[in-house]
Amino acid sequence: MKNKTTKRKYNSKKKSHKSHAGIKSPTSISFEKDKTPRLSGDNDVAFTLYTTKNISSHTIQNSQYYNVFLNGKLAYKRAPRGSAPDFPTKVKWGPSAFRLTKDNYTKLKKGSKIYMDRDSVHFRGPIVFDKILRGPKIRVYAKDRGYDDIYYFILDVKKIKDFQLYAISSNSMKKSTRSYKKSNTRKTKGTRKTKKKGKKKVKKKVKKSHKRHK
């Protein structure tokens, strides 16, 4: 019985050696193809679903996320986890906006912010409008979601209908700049008042010291 088992083990080892001998070692290492778009920051790229894959959902200056367009405004809407579909969700409202089309693209001004709905968790953006080119075509730029790179895109006006793009209206942009200026003026006024009070205190102390010397 022992001889039979040893013979079986020996034969199995021989087979394994033969199978390994038939396999050739690879001459070169192969990697899977990277499916992410390779964009160069210097050259303009066509605005497509593929090239806009890695556009960020927010920036440091625009930290608010949006995922819904409701009643002419961008908003963030999310139901609590495990809740029923009819559960009343809390809506965080954003600025007023309009759906971008080939008929209203002329409303865009340099620096206008656009958000893109890709049917994902958040809207992508802000995509900043740069200028109108011959064609007509729109030149825009946006930040990469993982790196600090900024990419420039060219969007044909005829193809705007293929994308869900929402541009923030100029009125809401003016309001935000006004509020920012007001907050800054309040801060500067406060600092000026404190400086004046400090000067008055110093003058009073100097007068008192003169009186003592007399």
HELIX and SHEET records of a PDB file:
HELIX    1   1 LYS A    2  GLY A   22  1                                  21    
HELIX    2   2 TYR A  105  LYS A  107  5                                   3    
HELIX    3   3 VAL A  157  ASP A  162  5                                   6    
HELIX    4   4 SER A  170  HIS A  213  1                                  44    
SHEET    1   A 9 VAL A  45  ALA A  46  0                                        
SHEET    2   A 9 ILE A 150  ASP A 156  1                                        
SHEET    3   A 9 LYS A 137  LYS A 143 -1                                        
SHEET    4   A 9 ARG A 124  LEU A 133 -1                                        
SHEET    5   A 9 LYS A 113  ASP A 117 -1                                        
SHEET    6   A 9 GLN A 164  ILE A 168 -1                                        
SHEET    7   A 9 LYS A  90  ARG A  99 -1                                        
SHEET    8   A 9 LYS A  73  ARG A  78 -1                                        
SHEET    9   A 9 VAL A  68  LEU A  70 -1                                        
END                                                                             
